[in-house]
């Protein structure tokens, strides 16, 4: 039931519980690896944890799917500047 996972994760994001939402989205990405909203939430979690290397990988993955995604571009810039 990936729709339920997505719903739960979305509710957690709305409640500013990004780390918990990112964990659910990571599970969702195993079955749906091109789910950009999930990648963006994982990116937010990387920023909160200062996980620069992971942020670069996730941002590049999101941009390979959606090259105009501003959040992914911004996160990639932050990650490169921080590394």
TIRO-196785 format. One record per atom (N, C-alpha, C, CB): x, y, z; residue in three letters; atom name. Coordinates in steps of 0.2 Angstrom, whole numbers, plus 2048, in hexadecimal, padded with zeros to 3 digits. Atoms other than C-alpha are relative to their C-alpha. Glycine has a CB too. Layout:
BEGIN
X:Y:Z:ALA:CA
...
// end
This chain:
BEGIN
804:7FA:800:UNK:N
800:800:800:UNK:CA
804:806:800:UNK:C
7FB:800:806:UNK:CB
7FB:7FB:800:UNK:N
80C:80D:7FA:UNK:CA
7FC:807:801:UNK:C
804:801:7F9:UNK:CB
804:7FA:7FF:UNK:N
7FE:81A:7FA:UNK:CA
7FF:802:807:UNK:C
7F9:800:7FD:UNK:CB
801:7FF:7F8:UNK:N
7FC:818:80D:UNK:CA
806:803:802:UNK:C
7FE:7FA:803:UNK:CB
7F9:7FE:7FE:UNK:N
80F:81A:80F:UNK:CA
800:808:7FE:UNK:C
805:7FC:7FD:UNK:CB
800:7F9:802:UNK:N
80E:82A:805:UNK:CA
7FC:805:804:UNK:C
7FE:801:7F8:UNK:CB
805:7FC:7FC:UNK:N
7FF:831:80E:UNK:CA
803:801:807:UNK:C
7F9:7FC:801:UNK:CB
7FD:7FF:7F9:UNK:N
807:82E:81F:UNK:CA
806:804:800:UNK:C
802:7F9:803:UNK:CB
7FA:7FC:800:UNK:N
818:835:81A:UNK:CA
7FE:808:7FE:UNK:C
804:7FE:7FA:UNK:CB
803:7F9:801:UNK:N
80E:845:813:UNK:CA
7FE:803:806:UNK:C
7FB:800:7FB:UNK:CB
802:7FD:7F9:UNK:N
806:847:824:UNK:CA
805:802:804:UNK:C
7FB:7FB:803:UNK:CB
7FA:7FE:7FB:UNK:N
816:846:82D:UNK:CA
804:806:7FD:UNK:C
805:7FA:800:UNK:CB
7FD:7FA:803:UNK:N
81E:853:821:UNK:CA
7FC:806:802:UNK:C
800:800:7F8:UNK:CB
804:7FB:7FE:UNK:N
80F:85E:825:UNK:CA
800:802:807:UNK:C
7F9:7FF:7FE:UNK:CB
7FF:7FF:7F9:UNK:N
812:85C:837:UNK:CA
807:802:802:UNK:C
7FE:7FA:804:UNK:CB
7F9:7FE:7FF:UNK:N
824:861:835:UNK:CA
804:7FA:803:UNK:C
801:806:804:UNK:CB
7FD:806:7FD:UNK:N
82A:84F:839:UNK:CA
804:7FD:7FA:UNK:C
7FB:7FB:803:UNK:CB
7FD:802:806:UNK:N
836:84E:82A:UNK:CA
804:7F9:801:UNK:C
805:805:7FE:UNK:CB
7FB:806:7FF:UNK:N
842:840:831:UNK:CA
7FB:7FA:800:UNK:C
803:800:806:UNK:CB
804:806:800:UNK:N
833:834:834:UNK:CA
7FD:800:7F9:UNK:C
7FA:801:805:UNK:CB
802:800:806:UNK:N
82C:839:823:UNK:CA
805:7FD:7FB:UNK:C
7FD:807:7FD:UNK:CB
7FB:802:805:UNK:N
83C:836:81A:UNK:CA
801:7F8:801:UNK:C
807:804:802:UNK:CB
800:807:7FF:UNK:N
83D:825:822:UNK:CA
7FB:7FC:7FC:UNK:C
800:7FE:807:UNK:CB
806:803:804:UNK:N
82C:820:81A:UNK:CA
802:801:7F8:UNK:C
7FA:803:802:UNK:CB
7FF:7FF:807:UNK:N
831:828:809:UNK:CA
806:7FC:7FE:UNK:C
802:808:7FF:UNK:CB
7FB:805:802:UNK:N
841:81E:809:UNK:CA
7FD:7F9:7FE:UNK:C
806:800:806:UNK:CB
804:807:801:UNK:N
836:80E:80A:UNK:CA
7FD:801:7F9:UNK:C
7FC:7FF:806:UNK:CB
804:7FF:806:UNK:N
82B:815:7FC:UNK:CA
805:800:7FA:UNK:C
7FC:807:800:UNK:CB
7FB:7FF:806:UNK:N
83B:819:7F1:UNK:CA
802:7F9:7FE:UNK:C
805:804:802:UNK:CB
7FE:807:801:UNK:N
83F:806:7F2:UNK:CA
7FC:7FD:7FA:UNK:C
800:7FC:806:UNK:CB
804:803:805:UNK:N
830:802:7E7:UNK:CA
7FE:806:7FB:UNK:C
7F9:7FE:803:UNK:CB
802:7FB:805:UNK:N
82E:813:7DE:UNK:CA
806:805:800:UNK:C
7F9:804:802:UNK:CB
7F9:7FC:7FF:UNK:N
840:81A:7DC:UNK:CA
800:807:7FC:UNK:C
805:7FC:7FD:UNK:CB
800:7F9:803:UNK:N
83A:829:7D1:UNK:CA
7FB:805:803:UNK:C
7FE:7FF:7F8:UNK:CB
805:7FC:7FC:UNK:N
82E:830:7DE:UNK:CA
804:807:802:UNK:C
7FD:7FC:805:UNK:CB
7FC:7FA:7FE:UNK:N
835:842:7DE:UNK:CA
7FE:803:807:UNK:C
7FF:805:7FA:UNK:CB
801:7FE:7F9:UNK:N
82B:848:7ED:UNK:CA
803:7FD:806:UNK:C
7F8:800:801:UNK:CB
7FD:804:7FB:UNK:N
832:83A:7F7:UNK:CA
807:802:800:UNK:C
7FF:7F9:7FF:UNK:CB
7F8:7FE:801:UNK:N
844:83F:7F1:UNK:CA
801:806:804:UNK:C
802:800:7F9:UNK:CB
7FF:7F9:7FD:UNK:N
841:851:7F6:UNK:CA
7FF:800:808:UNK:C
7FA:805:7FD:UNK:CB
801:801:7F8:UNK:N
83B:84C:808:UNK:CA
806:7FD:803:UNK:C
7FA:7FC:802:UNK:CB
7FA:803:7FD:UNK:N
84A:841:80A:UNK:CA
806:805:7FF:UNK:C
802:7FA:7FB:UNK:CB
7FB:7FA:800:UNK:N
855:850:804:UNK:CA
7FF:805:806:UNK:C
7FF:804:7F9:UNK:CB
801:7FB:7FB:UNK:N
84D:85B:811:UNK:CA
803:7FD:807:UNK:C
7F9:801:801:UNK:CB
7FD:803:7FA:UNK:N
852:84E:81E:UNK:CA
807:800:800:UNK:C
7FD:7F8:800:UNK:CB
7F8:800:800:UNK:N
864:84D:818:UNK:CA
802:807:802:UNK:C
802:7FF:7F8:UNK:CB
7FE:7F9:7FE:UNK:N
865:860:81A:UNK:CA
7FF:801:808:UNK:C
7FB:805:7FD:UNK:CB
801:7FF:7F9:UNK:N
85E:85F:82C:UNK:CA
805:7FC:804:UNK:C
7F9:7FD:802:UNK:CB
7FB:804:7FD:UNK:N
86B:851:830:UNK:CA
807:802:7FD:UNK:C
7FF:7F9:7FE:UNK:CB
7F9:7FE:803:UNK:N
879:85A:826:UNK:CA
803:7FA:7FD:UNK:C
804:803:806:UNK:CB
7FD:806:803:UNK:N
87B:84A:81C:UNK:CA
802:802:7F9:UNK:C
7FB:7FA:800:UNK:CB
7FE:7FD:807:UNK:N
884:853:80D:UNK:CA
801:7FB:7FB:UNK:C
806:804:801:UNK:CB
7FF:804:806:UNK:N
88A:844:803:UNK:CA
7F9:7FC:7FE:UNK:C
805:7FA:803:UNK:CB
807:803:802:UNK:N
878:83C:804:UNK:CA
7FC:805:7FC:UNK:C
7FD:7FD:806:UNK:CB
804:7FB:804:UNK:N
870:84C:7FF:UNK:CA
803:801:7F9:UNK:C
801:807:804:UNK:CB
7FE:800:807:UNK:N
87B:84D:7F0:UNK:CA
7FE:7FA:7FC:UNK:C
808:800:7FF:UNK:CB
803:805:804:UNK:N
876:83C:7EA:UNK:CA
7F9:800:7FF:UNK:C
802:7F9:804:UNK:CB
807:7FF:800:UNK:N
864:83F:7EE:UNK:CA
7FE:805:7FB:UNK:C
7FD:801:806:UNK:CB
801:7FA:805:UNK:N
864:850:7E5:UNK:CA
801:7FE:7F9:UNK:C
804:806:802:UNK:CB
7FF:802:807:UNK:N
86C:849:7D6:UNK:CA
7FB:7FB:7FD:UNK:C
808:7FD:7FF:UNK:CB
805:804:802:UNK:N
860:83B:7D5:UNK:CA
7F9:803:7FE:UNK:C
7FF:7FA:806:UNK:CB
806:7FC:802:UNK:N
851:847:7D6:UNK:CA
801:804:7FA:UNK:C
7FE:804:806:UNK:CB
7FF:7FC:806:UNK:N
859:852:7C9:UNK:CA
800:7FC:7FA:UNK:C
806:804:801:UNK:CB
800:805:806:UNK:N
85B:843:7BD:UNK:CA
7F9:7FF:7FE:UNK:C
804:7FA:802:UNK:CB
807:801:802:UNK:N
848:841:7BE:UNK:CA
7FD:806:7FE:UNK:C
7FD:7FD:806:UNK:CB
803:7FA:801:UNK:N
843:853:7BF:UNK:CA
805:805:800:UNK:C
7FA:801:805:UNK:CB
7FA:7FC:800:UNK:N
851:85E:7B9:UNK:CA
7FF:808:802:UNK:C
803:800:7F9:UNK:CB
802:7F9:7FF:UNK:N
847:86E:7BD:UNK:CA
7FE:801:808:UNK:C
7FB:803:7FC:UNK:CB
803:800:7F9:UNK:N
843:86A:7CF:UNK:CA
804:805:804:UNK:C
800:7F9:803:UNK:CB
7FC:7FA:7FC:UNK:N
848:87A:7D9:UNK:CA
803:7FD:807:UNK:C
7FC:806:801:UNK:CB
7FE:802:7F9:UNK:N
849:871:7EA:UNK:CA
806:7FC:7FF:UNK:C
7FA:7FC:803:UNK:CB
7FA:804:801:UNK:N
855:864:7E3:UNK:CA
806:804:7FE:UNK:C
7FE:7FB:7FB:UNK:CB
7FB:7FC:802:UNK:N
85F:871:7DB:UNK:CA
803:804:805:UNK:C
7FE:805:7FA:UNK:CB
7FE:7FC:7FB:UNK:N
860:87C:7EA:UNK:CA
804:7FB:805:UNK:C
7FA:803:804:UNK:CB
7FC:805:7FB:UNK:N
865:86C:7F5:UNK:CA
806:7FE:7FE:UNK:C
7FB:7FA:801:UNK:CB
7FA:802:803:UNK:N
872:867:7E9:UNK:CA
805:806:801:UNK:C
7FF:7FF:7F9:UNK:CB
7FB:7FA:7FF:UNK:N
87A:879:7EA:UNK:CA
802:800:807:UNK:C
7FC:806:7FE:UNK:CB
7FE:800:7F9:UNK:N
879:878:7FD:UNK:CA
805:7FB:801:UNK:C
7FA:7FF:804:UNK:CB
7FC:806:7FF:UNK:N
881:867:7FD:UNK:CA
807:801:7FD:UNK:C
7FD:7FA:7FD:UNK:CB
7FA:7FF:803:UNK:N
88F:86C:7F1:UNK:CA
804:805:804:UNK:C
800:802:7F9:UNK:CB
7FC:7FA:7FC:UNK:N
893:87C:7FB:UNK:CA
802:7FD:807:UNK:C
7FB:806:801:UNK:CB
7FE:802:7FA:UNK:N
893:872:80B:UNK:CA
805:7FA:800:UNK:C
7FA:7FD:804:UNK:CB
7FB:806:800:UNK:N
89F:864:805:UNK:CA
807:802:7FF:UNK:C
7FE:7FB:7FB:UNK:CB
// end
